[in-house]
C-alpha cells in the first residue's frame, strides 16, 4: 500500500462523509417544509402547538429517512455479495474453459507427434 492509495482512500471517505452531511441536511429541510405545510393546514393550532408539531414531524421524517437509507445500504450490500459470488464463479468457469481450450490442441499435437515417429 502506498501513500497515494492511503490518500485516495481518505479522500473517498471524506467525500462519503460530506455526502452524508449534505443528504442529512436535505432530508432535514424536506422534513421542515413538509411539517410547515401540514401545520399551515391546521389553522387552529397555537404558535407553541405549531412549533411542537413541526419539531415532532421533522424528527419522525428524519427517522423514516434514516430507516430507508439503512434498508437501501443493506440491500446494496446483499447485492454486492451476490454479484461478487456470481462473478467469481463466472471467472472460474472461464478459466476452466480457457485451460481446456489450451489442453485439447496441446494433447492433439503431442499425440500427433508421438504417432508420427
N, C-alpha and C positions, 0 to 999 in steps of 0.2 A: 504494500500500500504506500502510495506516495503522498507528499504534501498536497499535490494538486487534487488527488482523489478525496482527501480529507476536506479540503476547501470546497470542492464541488458538493460533497455530502452536507457540509454545514450550510452552504448556500441553499440547497434544496430544502433542508429543514427550516431555514429562516423563511423561505418563500411559503412553505406549507403553514408555518405559524402565522405569517401575515395574512394569508388567505383565510385562515380560520378566524382571525380577528375581524376581517372585513365581512365574512359571512355572518358572524355573530352580530356585528353592528347592523347589517342589512336586515337580519331577522328581527332584531330588536326594534328597528324603525318600522318595519311592516307591522309588528305587533302593536306598536303605539298608534299607528294610523288606523288599524282595524279597531282598536279599543276606542279611539276618538270617534270613529264613525258610529260604533254601537252606542256609546254614551250620548252622542248627539241625537240619536233617535229616541232616547229616553229623556225627554224634556223635563219630566217631573223630578229628576234627581237633583239633590242639592250639590253644591260645589264639592263638598267633602265626599259625598257618596260617589260622585262622578270620578273624582281622583282615585278613590279606593277601587272602584270598578275598573278603571283604566289600568291601574297598577296590577291588580289581580289578573286581568285579561292578558296583559303583556307577559306576566310570569307564566301563565298557562300556555300561551302561544310559544314562548321560548322552550318550555318543557316538551311540547309536542314536536317542535322543530328539531330539538336535540335527539329525541327518540327516533325520529325519521332519519336523521343523519346517521345515527348508530346502526339502525337496520340496514341502511344503504351500505355502510362500511363493512358490516358483517357479510352481507350478500356479495360484495365485491371480493372479499377475502375467500369466500366459498368458491366463487367462480374462478379466481386466480389459481386456487389449489386444483380445481377440476381441470382447467386448461393446461396447467403445468404437467399434470399426470398424463393427459392426452398427448401433449407434445413429446414428453419423454418416451411414451410407448411408440409413437409415430417415428421418432428418431431411431429407436432401437430396431424397429421393423425395416426402416430404410437402410440402416447399416447392415442388417442381415441380408437384405436383397442385394446390396452392393457387393458384399463378400461372396455371395452365391454367384452373382454375375461374373466376378473375377475368378472364382474357383472352377467353374464349369469350363471355360475356354482353356484355362491352365491345365486342367486334368485332361482335356481332349488333346491338347498339344503334347503333353507328356506321353499319353498313350500312343499317339501317332508316331512320335519319335522312338519310343521303345519298340514298337512293332516294325518300324522301318529298318531296324538293324538286323 
